[in-house]
Amino acid sequence: LKAGEMVLRSNSPELGEAVESLEMEYEGESMHISFNARYLIDVLSVIEEEEVLLELGDHFGPAIIRPKEDQHYLCVVMPMRL
């Protein structure tokens, strides 16, 4: 993460590597954080809104993911240490 951009990287020995860059609103220091992609896909598959909020404290703490317009639903995902 860095100001205005999130770069997503995925690496699988069987499938290879993929990189995607997304525009986003981000405030704070640049950060590298790793998650199990399956957990993120599970969370995003049940959120019906197109925009979500991803709240991070630091690269060791949990991420809170919630729909942008629904403050009653939230999901906590722990990062992986690589």
Order of alpha helices (4+ residues) and beta strands (2+ residues): beta-beta-alpha-beta-beta-beta
